[in-house]
Each structure stands twice: as structure tokens, then as C-alpha cells.
Amino acid sequence: MSESSPVTDLAFALRGQFVPSGYAQRLWQSVSTALPWLAEEPTAGLLPLRGTEQSGGLWLPRRARLVLRLPMARLDEARALEGVTLDLGSGTLLEVGAAEERPLHGHPTLHAALVVTELEETAFGEQVRRELDEMGVQGQWICGRERMLRCDNVTLRGFSLVVHHLKGEQSLRLQASGLGHARHLGCGIFVPYKAIPNLE
């Protein structure tokens, strides 16, 4: 049976130099203003921007990308974001360019930078196991360091997480569903991760 997913990534070229710390909420608000239906899509998410971190924010590379995780059915509608200027406040403007679809693949090892939880590490691990079981995902996992995400009016706490030894369909399922909440702030979204050795 071939691997396929009802969810995909759509990567937009992004022109800008710097975004301040705590940008995630303002970025989501600006994107969802341009795409009003976005907030109503439970599987939609906004991946964290990639760049060079420094005190006060993030410097964006010349080939920066704004990546949305979306239901396939919304792919064409999401392209309306092309050509939009996103206003993050305090003079921070980001120009959105052309979009390129990046289909999800069944990678055996996935990573989420932050899965939001109020639990301590041991209880969090038990929660992860329950949620993976409910999802029908049988991979193994490694809990990383505790992390904090501070936005304008909210602070989220959780852990990074690597899930490995995944079969193709299970990997796609986890990428489509994610774990925890606050996908609009980039939390609980899984992306491919470098291979790790067999830990059994």
C-alpha cells in the first residue's frame, strides 16, 4: 500500500531580515488575517521560522521560508498568501513570495521542538505513550530538555520529543495529527530528524 497523507506542507518564500523574540503569536495572527479560515482547521499549523538566534530575536537567512502544515483540501486556498505583507508590529514587516508544496513522507524518525504540557517529565512520558497508542503509532520515543515558549501574552512550557522506529504510515499519521496543542505557535508539529542508532 502506497504512503499518502491528507496533510501537506506549503512553503512560502519569505523576505525579511529580523523577527523579534516572541514573534510566533503575532505571525499567526497576521497569517490568519490573510487566510481567515485557517484558525478553524484543527490540523493546520505554522512551523517555527528558521534562522540565527541572538538576544532579542531571530535573523532570517536569504532563503527563509514560511511553512504552513495544511489539509490537502486547503492547498489552493492557502496560495492566496502569496504577495501578502505580514505586519508583526513594531515596524517588523515580512513579504511573502511564491509557494511550493512539500509533501509529507514516512520518515522513520521525527522530531518536535516543543510539545506543550503542564506535566513533569515522567508523567509527560506516560501521556505521550497513551496518545501514541490511541493514534496507533508504535514507535519508541526520547524526551528531550524542558523548553519554554514566550509570546506576547502567554508562556508555554513543555519538552522536545523524538519519536523513532516508525513505520511509514505511522510516521505520516503522527505528522498529520501532532501531539499536544498550540500548533498555531509551532508546537507539537513533527518534522524529519536525523537517524539515531538502535537503542533497544
N, C-alpha and C positions, 0 to 999 in steps of 0.2 A: 504494500500500500504506500503510495507516494505521500511525502510530507507536505502539508499545506496548513496555512493559518488564516483565520478570519480577520487577523490583525496585521498591520504592517507599519513600518516606519517611513515617514516622509521628511526628508532632509532639505531644508531651505538654505541657500547661500545667505550669509549674514555679513553686512558691512557695519563695522563699529570698532572702536578701539578699546573701550574700558567699560565695565559694568561694576557698580558698587556692591559691596557685601550686602547680603540680604535681598538681592535682586529678584529672587525666584517668584515671589508673590506679585510684584509689580509687572514682571514679564508675562506671567499667566494672565493677569487682568488685561494687559494690553492686547495679547493674542486673542483672548476670548471676546474682547470688544469687536475685533475684526471678524471673528468666527463665533457668533452668538450661540450657536448650537453646541459648541464644544463642551461647555460645562454640564450638559445633560447627558453626555456619553460616559458611562461608568468605566469603560475600558480605555478611555483617552488619557494620555499623559504627556508631560513635557520633560524630555530628558535634560539633565543638567548641562549647561554650556561647558565647553572645554576651553581651557586657556591657561595662562600662567598666573597662579595665585600670588598675591602680595598683600601687604597690610592695606586694608581699605577696599579690596575688590579683586577683580579678575581682568587681566589684559587678554584681549581676544587676538588670535592669530589671523593672518590674511585670509586663510581658507576656513574661517569659522562657519559653523553650521548650527541652525536652529532645528532640532529634531522633535517631531510630534509622533507619538505612537497612537495609531488610529484604527478603527474598524475599516476594513476594505471598502465598505459601502460609503464611507465618507471621504474617500480619497480625492475624488474630483472636486467636491465642495471645498476641501481644505486648500486647494490651489488658489483660492481667492486671496490667500495671504500674500501671494507674490506681489511685489511692488508696494507693499504697505510700509509705512514708517512707524515703528513702535516707540512710544514715548514712555520711558521708565521714570520720568520726573527728574528734577534737579539738573536739567539740561542733557540728560542721557538719552540719545536717540539711536535706534538701530534700524538700518534699512534692510528689508527682506527682499532677497532676489529669487532666482529660479529654484524650483523644487525638483527633487529626484527621489523616486521611490527606492527604499532599501528593504526588500522582503526579508522577513524573519526566516532563519534556518535553524535546524535542530541541533545546535551545538551541545556537546556533552557536558560542558562546564559553563555555568552562568554566574554572574556577579551582580549584586545590588549594592550601591554605595551606602544606602541608608534604608533600613526597614524600620518604620516607626513603631514604637511600643512604649508602654509605661512600666513594663515588667523588668525585673533584673535578669541577668544573663541565663541562669538555669531555667527559670520559668519561661523565658523567651524561647529557649530551645525546645521546650515541651510544646509551646504554642506553634512553633514552626513545624514540628513533626505532625501535629494534629492537622494543620492546614494543608500540608503536603499530602497527607493520607486522604483527606477529603477531596483533594484535587486529582487523586490518582497518580501522584508523582512519587516515584520510589527512589529517587536519588539520595545520596548522602550530602551532608552539609557541614560547613565550618563557619562558626560565628566569629566575626572579626571584632575590632575595637568598638567601644562605645563612641557615638558621634552625636553632635548637636547641629541643628539647622535653625538659624535665627533669621526670621523675616521681619517685616515692618512691625507687626503686632502679634507675632506668635513665635514660640520657640518649641521645636520638635526634638525629641530625643529617641535614640534607637541604636541599632547596631548594623554594621556592614555584614553581608552574608554571601558566601559562596556555596552553590549547590552543584555537585558533580556526580559523575556516573549516571548521567541522564540518557535515556533513550530518546530518539528523535521526536516522537510525538509528545512525550512528556516535557521535553525542553520547550517545544512550541506552546504547550499548554501553560507552562509557567511564565513564559514571556508574554503571553496574551493576558493572563489573569493578574500576575504580580502578587505581592504579599503586602499586607498592611494597608494603610491609607495615605492620603496626600500625594497621589500620583501627579496631580497638577503642579506640585512643587518638586517633582523628580524623584519622589520616594517610592520604594518598593518596586521599581522598574528594573528588570533583569536584562543584562546585555552579555554578549560572549566574553569569556575570560580565558586567559592563557591556560594551557594544560597543566594539571598538577599531578604528581605521582600517585600511584595506587596506595591508599592509606589503610587498606584492610590488613 
